[in-house]
């Protein structure tokens, strides 16, 4: 089972940074994904990294950027907190957490093509 993680990353520093990885004990793998709509067809692609401009906030939201927690090791119940580790080129390792809003996996999107 896979779930998407949403939130925001703010770079308060004077230099751009790059998110180069993510991990969580709750999942076998965490990857950076981007959903797009082109010609009425939704597609999703894995990103190897993600630019976080200086002084900017990058938002992870449905239909756009998200963290994909793949191969969940246990069910996630609403209200639970999931520890996540983000790795940046300059900021290094940053620990955070996601709050589970809905324990059910998202239904497939119409026209979704992996």
DSSP file (Angstrom, degrees, kcal/mol; ACC not computed):
  #  RESIDUE AA STRUCTURE BP1 BP2  ACC     N-H-->O    O-->H-N    N-H-->O    O-->H-N    TCO  KAPPA ALPHA  PHI   PSI    X-CA   Y-CA   Z-CA
    1    1 A X              0   0    0      0, 0.0    71,-2.6     0, 0.0     2,-0.3   0.000 360.0 360.0 360.0 140.6    0.0    0.0    0.0
    2    2 A X        -     0   0    0     68,-0.2     2,-0.3    69,-0.2   104,-0.3  -0.914 360.0-173.4-122.2 148.7    1.2    3.5   -0.9
    3    3 A X  E     -A   69   0A   0     66,-2.1    66,-3.1    -2,-0.3     2,-0.3  -0.967  21.8-121.3-138.1 157.2    0.1    6.9    0.4
    4    4 A X  E     -A   68   0A   0     -2,-0.3     2,-0.4    64,-0.2    64,-0.2  -0.773  18.2-147.2 -99.4 143.1    1.0   10.5   -0.5
    5    5 A X  E     -A   67   0A   0     62,-3.3    62,-2.2    -2,-0.3     2,-0.3  -0.928  16.7-171.8-111.3 133.1    2.5   13.0    1.9
    6    6 A X        +     0   0    0     -2,-0.4     2,-0.3    60,-0.2    55,-0.2  -0.828  28.1  97.2-122.2 159.5    1.7   16.7    1.7
    7    7 A X  E     -I   60   0B   0     53,-1.7    53,-3.7    -2,-0.3     2,-0.3  -0.980  59.6 -80.1 160.3-151.6    3.0   19.8    3.4
    8    8 A X  E     -I   59   0B   0     -2,-0.3     2,-0.5    51,-0.3    51,-0.2  -0.996  17.3-150.8-148.0 148.9    5.4   22.6    2.7
    9    9 A X  E     -I   58   0B   0     49,-2.6    49,-2.9    -2,-0.3     2,-0.5  -0.990  15.6-164.0-120.2 124.6    9.2   23.2    2.8
   10   10 A X  E     -I   57   0B   0     -2,-0.5     2,-0.9    47,-0.2    47,-0.2  -0.940   8.6-154.9-112.0 127.7   10.4   26.7    3.5
   11   11 A X        +     0   0    0     45,-2.9    44,-1.3    -2,-0.5    45,-0.3  -0.867  16.7 173.9 -99.8 102.4   14.0   27.7    2.8
   12   12 A X        +     0   0    0     -2,-0.9    -1,-0.1    43,-0.2    42,-0.1   0.436  48.8 101.4 -87.7   0.5   14.7   30.6    5.1
   13   13 A X  S    S-     0   0    0      2,-0.2    42,-0.8     1,-0.1    -2,-0.1  -0.266  82.5-116.6 -82.3 170.5   18.3   30.7    4.1
   14   14 A X  S    S+     0   0    0     40,-0.1     2,-0.4    41,-0.1    40,-0.2   0.503  93.8  62.4 -84.2  -4.6   20.1   33.0    1.7
   15   15 A X  S    S-     0   0    0     38,-0.1    40,-0.2     1,-0.0    -2,-0.2  -0.928  86.7-108.5-125.5 147.2   21.0   30.2   -0.8
   16   16 A X        -     0   0    0     -2,-0.4     2,-0.3    38,-0.2    37,-0.2  -0.296  37.4-168.7 -63.7 154.6   19.0   27.7   -2.8
   17   17 A X  E     -B   52   0A   0     35,-2.3    35,-3.1    73,-0.1     2,-0.4  -0.830  13.2-132.0-136.6 174.9   19.0   24.1   -1.7
   18   18 A X  E     -B   51   0A   0     -2,-0.3    71,-2.0    33,-0.2     2,-0.6  -0.997  10.7-136.4-136.4 131.2   17.9   20.8   -3.1
   19   19 A X  E     +BC  50  88A   0     31,-2.9    31,-1.8    -2,-0.4    69,-0.3  -0.774  30.3 170.9 -79.9 120.7   15.8   18.0   -1.5
   20   20 A X  E     -     0   0A   0     67,-3.2     2,-0.3    -2,-0.6    68,-0.2   0.448  54.4  -2.9-115.8  -2.9   17.7   14.9   -2.6
   21   21 A X  E     - C   0  87A   0     66,-1.2    66,-2.8    10,-0.1     2,-0.3  -0.971  48.3-159.3-177.2 163.6   16.0   12.2   -0.5
   22   22 A X  E     -DC  30  86A   0      8,-0.6     8,-0.6    -2,-0.3     2,-0.3  -0.984  11.2-179.2-151.5 153.2   13.4   11.2    2.1
   23   23 A X  E     - C   0  85A   0     62,-2.0    62,-3.0    -2,-0.3     2,-0.3  -0.988   5.7-176.3-152.4 155.3   12.9    8.2    4.4
   24   24 A X    >   -     0   0    0      3,-0.4     3,-1.4    -2,-0.3    60,-0.1  -0.967  30.9-136.6-153.1 139.6   10.5    7.0    7.0
   25   25 A X  T 3  S+     0   0    0     -2,-0.3    59,-0.1    58,-0.3    48,-0.1   0.674 104.8  67.5 -67.2 -15.5   10.4    3.9    9.2
   26   26 A X  T 3  S+     0   0    0     57,-0.4    47,-2.9    46,-0.1    48,-0.6   0.620 105.1  40.6 -79.2 -13.0    6.7    3.6    8.3
   27   27 A X  E <  S- E   0  72A   0     -3,-1.4    -3,-0.4    45,-0.3    45,-0.2  -0.951  73.1-129.7-137.9 153.6    7.4    2.8    4.7
   28   28 A X  E    S+     0   0A   0     42,-1.2     2,-0.3    43,-1.2    43,-0.2   0.820  97.1   6.4 -67.5 -30.7    9.9    0.7    2.7
   29   29 A X  E     - E   0  70A   0     41,-1.8    41,-3.2    -6,-0.1     2,-0.4  -0.994  58.5-159.2-153.8 145.1   10.7    3.7    0.4
   30   30 A X  E     +DE  22  69A   0     -8,-0.6    -8,-0.6    -2,-0.3     2,-0.3  -0.996  22.0 176.1-127.4 126.0    9.8    7.4    0.2
   31   31 A X  E     - E   0  68A   0     37,-2.0    37,-3.2    -2,-0.4     2,-0.5  -0.899  33.3-112.8-129.7 159.5   10.2    9.2   -3.1
   32   32 A X  E     -FE  47  67A   0     15,-0.6    15,-3.2    -2,-0.3     2,-0.3  -0.788  41.9-177.5 -90.3 125.6    9.6   12.7   -4.4
   33   33 A X  E     -FE  46  66A   0     33,-3.1    33,-2.1    -2,-0.5     2,-0.4  -0.872  19.0-158.0-125.6 157.4    6.8   12.7   -7.0
   34   34 A X  E     -FE  45  65A   0     11,-2.3    11,-2.3    -2,-0.3     2,-0.4  -0.991   8.0-155.6-134.2 127.2    5.1   15.2   -9.3
   35   35 A X  E     +F   44   0A   0     29,-1.7     2,-0.3    -2,-0.4     9,-0.2  -0.805  17.9 178.7 -98.2 143.9    1.6   14.8  -10.7
   36   36 A X  E     -F   43   0A   0      7,-2.7     7,-2.7    -2,-0.4     2,-0.5  -0.976  23.2-141.4-141.6 153.8    0.7   16.6  -13.9
   37   37 A X  E     +F   42   0A   0     -2,-0.3     2,-0.4     5,-0.2     5,-0.2  -0.981  25.6 167.4-117.0 126.1   -2.3   16.9  -16.2
   38   38 A X  E >  S-F   41   0A   0      3,-2.3     3,-1.4    -2,-0.5    -2,-0.1  -0.967  71.8 -10.2-139.5 120.8   -1.7   17.1  -20.0
   39   39 A X  T 3  S-     0   0    0     -2,-0.4     3,-0.1     1,-0.3    -1,-0.1   0.828 128.0 -56.5  63.2  31.3   -4.4   16.7  -22.5
   40   40 A X  T 3  S+     0   0    0      1,-0.2     2,-0.5     0, 0.0    -1,-0.3   0.518 115.0 113.6  78.7   4.7   -6.9   15.5  -19.8
   41   41 A X  E <   -F   38   0A   0     -3,-1.4    -3,-2.3    71,-0.0     2,-0.3  -0.942  58.7-142.8-114.1 126.5   -4.6   12.7  -18.7
   42   42 A X  E     +F   37   0A   0     -2,-0.5    71,-2.0    68,-0.4     2,-0.3  -0.654  23.8 177.5 -83.3 139.9   -3.0   12.7  -15.3
   43   43 A X  E     -Fg  36 113A   0     -7,-2.7    -7,-2.7    -2,-0.3     2,-0.4  -0.958  15.3-152.3-137.8 159.2    0.5   11.3  -15.0
   44   44 A X  E     -F   35   0A   0     69,-1.2     2,-0.4    -2,-0.3    -9,-0.2  -0.993  11.4-174.6-133.2 138.4    2.9   11.0  -12.2
   45   45 A X  E     -F   34   0A   0    -11,-2.3   -11,-2.3    -2,-0.4     2,-0.4  -0.977  25.2-120.4-134.1 150.1    6.7   10.9  -12.3
   46   46 A X  E     -F   33   0A   0     -2,-0.4     2,-0.4   -13,-0.2   -13,-0.2  -0.709  25.4-148.2 -85.8 134.9    9.4   10.3   -9.8
   47   47 A X  E     -F   32   0A   0    -15,-3.2   -15,-0.6    -2,-0.4     3,-0.1  -0.859   9.8-149.7-103.4 138.4   11.9   13.2   -9.3
   48   48 A X  S    S-     0   0    0     -2,-0.4     2,-0.3     1,-0.2    -1,-0.1   0.791  81.5 -12.2 -75.4 -27.0   15.5   12.5   -8.3
   49   49 A X        -     0   0    0    -17,-0.1     2,-0.4    -3,-0.0   -29,-0.2  -0.949  63.5-134.3-160.2 174.9   15.6   15.8   -6.5
   50   50 A X  E     -B   19   0A   0    -31,-1.8   -31,-2.9    -2,-0.3     2,-0.2  -0.975  19.3-125.1-146.6 126.9   13.7   19.1   -6.0
   51   51 A X  E     -B   18   0A   0     -2,-0.4     2,-0.5   -33,-0.2   -33,-0.2  -0.488  17.5-167.5 -70.9 136.0   15.0   22.7   -6.0
   52   52 A X  E     -B   17   0A   0    -35,-3.1   -35,-2.3    -2,-0.2     3,-0.1  -0.882  20.8-143.5-122.9  95.2   14.1   24.7   -2.9
   53   53 A X    >   -     0   0    0     -2,-0.5     3,-1.7   -37,-0.2   -42,-0.3  -0.159  28.4 -89.5 -61.3 153.0   14.9   28.3   -3.9
   54   54 A X  T 3  S+     0   0    0      1,-0.3   -38,-0.2   -40,-0.2   -40,-0.1  -0.371 111.6   7.4 -59.9 134.8   16.3   30.7   -1.3
   55   55 A X  T 3  S+     0   0    0    -44,-1.3    -1,-0.3   -42,-0.8     2,-0.3   0.640 109.8 114.7  70.0  14.3   13.6   32.5    0.6
   56   56 A X    <   -     0   0    0     -3,-1.7   -45,-2.9   -45,-0.3     2,-0.4  -0.749  58.4-137.6-118.5 162.3   10.8   30.4   -1.0
   57   57 A X  E     -I   10   0B   0     -2,-0.3     2,-0.5   -47,-0.2   -47,-0.2  -0.982  12.0-157.6-117.5 129.6    8.3   27.9    0.1
   58   58 A X  E     -I    9   0B   0    -49,-2.9   -49,-2.6    -2,-0.4     2,-0.4  -0.935  15.6-148.9-106.9 125.1    7.6   24.8   -2.0
   59   59 A X  E     -I    8   0B   0     -2,-0.5     2,-0.6   -51,-0.2     6,-0.4  -0.782   8.2-154.2-102.4 136.6    4.2   23.2   -1.4
   60   60 A X  E     +I    7   0B   0    -53,-3.7   -53,-1.7    -2,-0.4     2,-0.3  -0.944  35.9 148.9-105.2 118.4    3.3   19.5   -1.6
   61   61 A X    >   -     0   0    0      4,-1.2     3,-1.8    -2,-0.6   -56,-0.1  -0.965  52.9 -71.3-149.1 159.4   -0.4   19.2   -2.4
   62   62 A X  T 3  S+     0   0    0     -2,-0.3     3,-0.1     1,-0.3     4,-0.0  -0.253 118.9  22.9 -54.0 137.8   -2.8   16.9   -4.2
   63   63 A X  T 3  S+     0   0    0      1,-0.3    -1,-0.3   -27,-0.0     2,-0.1   0.497 127.7  43.1  83.6   4.2   -2.4   17.1   -8.0
   64   64 A X  S <  S-     0   0    0     -3,-1.8   -29,-1.7     1,-0.3    -1,-0.3  -0.309 106.7  -4.3-142.8-133.4    1.1   18.4   -7.8
   65   65 A X  E     + E   0  34A   0     -6,-0.4    -4,-1.2   -31,-0.2    -1,-0.3  -0.445  66.9 154.3 -71.4 145.4    4.3   17.7   -5.8
   66   66 A X  E     - E   0  33A   0    -33,-2.1   -33,-3.1    -6,-0.2     2,-0.5  -0.977  44.9-112.8-162.1 161.2    4.1   15.0   -3.1
   67   67 A X  E     -AE   5  32A   0    -62,-2.2   -62,-3.3    -2,-0.3     2,-0.7  -0.893  31.3-146.3 -96.4 128.8    6.1   12.6   -1.1
   68   68 A X  E     -AE   4  31A   0    -37,-3.2   -37,-2.0    -2,-0.5     2,-0.8  -0.874   4.7-158.0-101.3 114.7    5.1    9.0   -2.0
   69   69 A X  E     -AE   3  30A   0    -66,-3.1   -66,-2.1    -2,-0.7     2,-0.4  -0.832  21.3-165.4 -90.7 110.0    5.4    6.6    1.0
   70   70 A X  E     + E   0  29A   0    -41,-3.2   -41,-1.8    -2,-0.8   -42,-1.2  -0.771  56.9  13.8-106.1 141.3    5.7    3.2   -0.7
   71   71 A X  E    S-     0   0A   0     -2,-0.4   -43,-1.2   -70,-0.3    -1,-0.2   0.977  80.0-145.5  65.7  57.7    5.3   -0.2    0.9
   72   72 A X  E     - E   0  27A   0    -71,-2.6   -45,-0.3    -3,-0.3    -1,-0.1  -0.254   6.0-150.8 -55.8 138.8    3.7    0.9    4.2
   73   73 A X  S    S+     0   0    0    -47,-2.9     2,-0.3     1,-0.2    -1,-0.1   0.626  77.8   6.2 -88.4 -14.7    4.8   -1.4    7.0
   74   74 A X  S    S-     0   0    0    -48,-0.6    -1,-0.2     0, 0.0     2,-0.0  -0.975  91.6 -82.7-158.2 159.0    1.6   -0.9    9.0
   75   75 A X        -     0   0    0     -2,-0.3     2,-0.6    -3,-0.1    29,-0.1  -0.359  41.0-134.7 -64.1 148.4   -1.8    0.8    8.5
   76   76 A X        -     0   0    0     27,-0.4     2,-0.3    26,-0.1    -1,-0.1  -0.934  17.1-153.1-109.2 121.3   -1.9    4.5    9.2
   77   77 A X    >   -     0   0    0     -2,-0.6     3,-2.4     1,-0.1    23,-0.3  -0.706  31.0 -91.9 -95.2 143.3   -4.8    5.8   11.3
   78   78 A X  T 3  S+     0   0    0     -2,-0.3    23,-0.2     1,-0.3    -1,-0.1  -0.229 114.0  25.3 -51.7 136.1   -6.2    9.3   11.1
   79   79 A X  T 3  S+     0   0    0     21,-3.2    -1,-0.3     1,-0.3    22,-0.1   0.136  91.7 128.1  93.5 -18.6   -4.5   11.5   13.7
   80   80 A X    <   -     0   0    0     -3,-2.4    20,-3.0    19,-0.1     2,-0.5  -0.311  55.2-132.0 -67.5 154.0   -1.3    9.4   13.8
   81   81 A X  E     - H   0  99A   0     18,-0.2     2,-0.6    -3,-0.1    18,-0.2  -0.922  14.6-157.8-109.7 134.5    2.0   11.1   13.3
   82   82 A X  E     - H   0  98A   0     16,-3.3    16,-2.7    -2,-0.5     2,-0.2  -0.951  14.7-134.4-116.3 117.4    4.6    9.6   10.9
   83   83 A X  E     - H   0  97A   0     -2,-0.6   -57,-0.4    14,-0.2     2,-0.3  -0.461  28.0-177.3 -68.8 138.6    8.2   10.5   11.4
   84   84 A X  E     - H   0  96A   0     12,-2.5    12,-2.9    -2,-0.2     2,-0.5  -0.996  17.8-149.2-139.3 143.6   10.0   11.5    8.2
   85   85 A X  E     -CH  23  95A   0    -62,-3.0   -62,-2.0    -2,-0.3     2,-0.4  -0.965  11.8-164.1-115.1 125.0   13.6   12.4    7.4
   86   86 A X  E     -CH  22  94A   0      8,-3.2     8,-3.2    -2,-0.5     2,-0.5  -0.888   5.9-152.7-107.9 138.9   14.3   14.8    4.6
   87   87 A X  E     -CH  21  93A   0    -66,-2.8   -67,-3.2    -2,-0.4   -66,-1.2  -0.956  13.8-176.7-117.9 125.1   17.9   15.1    3.1
   88   88 A X  E  >  -CH  19  92A   0      4,-2.5     4,-0.7    -2,-0.5   -69,-0.2  -0.826  33.4-124.9-116.4 154.0   19.0   18.3    1.5
   89   89 A X  T  4 S+     0   0    0    -71,-2.0    -1,-0.1    -2,-0.3   -70,-0.1   0.942 109.1  16.9 -62.5 -47.7   22.3   19.1   -0.2
   90   90 A X  T  4 S+     0   0    0    -72,-0.2    -1,-0.1     2,-0.1   -73,-0.1   0.881 129.1  45.9 -95.6 -44.4   23.1   22.1    2.0
   91   91 A X  T  4 S-     0   0    0      1,-0.2     2,-0.2   -73,-0.1    -2,-0.1   0.683  92.4-157.4 -75.3 -17.0   20.8   21.8    5.1
   92   92 A X  E  <  +H   88   0A   0     -4,-0.7    -4,-2.5     2,-0.1     2,-0.4  -0.502  52.3   0.5  76.5-144.6   21.6   18.1    5.5
   93   93 A X  E     -H   87   0A   0     -6,-0.2     2,-0.5    -2,-0.2    -6,-0.2  -0.687  64.4-175.5 -87.8 127.8   19.3   15.8    7.3
   94   94 A X  E     -H   86   0A   0     -8,-3.2    -8,-3.2    -2,-0.4     2,-0.4  -0.989  12.6-149.1-124.7 125.2   16.1   17.4    8.7
   95   95 A X  E     +H   85   0A   0     -2,-0.5     2,-0.2   -10,-0.2   -10,-0.2  -0.775  31.4 145.1 -96.1 137.8   13.6   15.4   10.8
   96   96 A X  E     -H   84   0A   0    -12,-2.9   -12,-2.5    -2,-0.4     2,-0.3  -0.771  33.0-125.2-147.8-169.6    9.9   16.2   10.6
   97   97 A X  E     -H   83   0A   0    -14,-0.3     2,-0.4    -2,-0.2   -14,-0.2  -0.997   4.7-141.6-150.2 153.7    6.6   14.5   10.8
   98   98 A X  E     -H   82   0A   0    -16,-2.7   -16,-3.3    -2,-0.3     2,-0.5  -0.886  18.0-137.1-110.0 144.2    3.4   14.1    8.8
   99   99 A X  E     -H   81   0A   0     -2,-0.4     2,-0.4   -18,-0.2   -18,-0.2  -0.902  23.0-123.3-102.2 128.0    0.0   14.0   10.4
  100  100 A X        +     0   0    0    -20,-3.0   -21,-3.2    -2,-0.5     3,-0.2  -0.565  30.6 176.8 -73.3 121.8   -2.3   11.3    8.9
  101  101 A X  S    S+     0   0    0     -2,-0.4     2,-0.3     1,-0.3    -1,-0.2   0.757  73.8  13.2 -94.4 -31.0   -5.5   13.0    7.7
  102  102 A X        -     0   0    0    -25,-0.1    -1,-0.3     2,-0.1     4,-0.1  -0.950  60.7-153.3-149.4 123.6   -7.1    9.9    6.2
  103  103 A X  S    S+     0   0    0     -2,-0.3   -27,-0.4    -3,-0.2     2,-0.3   0.570  71.3  91.9 -76.7  -8.2   -6.0    6.3    6.8
  104  104 A X  S    S-     0   0    0    -29,-0.1    -2,-0.1     1,-0.1     3,-0.1  -0.636  84.4-110.1 -87.2 143.4   -7.4    5.1    3.5
  105  105 A X        -     0   0    0     -2,-0.3  -102,-0.1     1,-0.1     2,-0.1  -0.404  44.1 -96.5 -66.0 149.5   -5.3    5.0    0.4
  106  106 A X        -     0   0    0   -104,-0.3    -1,-0.1     1,-0.1  -104,-0.1  -0.403  40.5-112.9 -66.0 140.2   -6.3    7.5   -2.2
  107  107 A X        -     0   0    0      1,-0.1    -1,-0.1    -2,-0.1    -3,-0.0  -0.380  43.8 -86.8 -68.5 154.2   -8.5    6.2   -5.0
  108  108 A X        -     0   0    0      1,-0.1     2,-0.3    -2,-0.0    -1,-0.1  -0.349  44.8-120.7 -60.6 141.3   -7.0    6.0   -8.5
  109  109 A X    >   -     0   0    0      1,-0.1     3,-2.3    -3,-0.1    -1,-0.1  -0.645  34.3 -97.6 -83.1 139.6   -7.5    9.2  -10.3
  110  110 A X  T 3  S+     0   0    0     -2,-0.3   -68,-0.4     1,-0.3     3,-0.1  -0.313 110.0  10.3 -55.5 133.2   -9.4    9.0  -13.6
  111  111 A X  T 3  S+     0   0    0      1,-0.2    -1,-0.3   -70,-0.1   -69,-0.2   0.580  89.4 162.7  75.9   9.0   -7.0    8.8  -16.5
  112  112 A X    <   -     0   0    0     -3,-2.3     2,-0.4   -71,-0.1    -1,-0.2  -0.432  15.6-175.2 -68.0 130.4   -4.0    8.2  -14.2
  113  113 A X  B      g   43   0A   0    -71,-2.0   -69,-1.2    -2,-0.2    -1,-0.0  -0.985 360.0 360.0-127.0 118.8   -1.0    6.8  -16.0
  114  114 A X              0   0    0     -2,-0.4   -71,-0.1   -71,-0.2    -1,-0.1   0.518 360.0 360.0 -66.4 360.0    2.1    5.9  -13.9
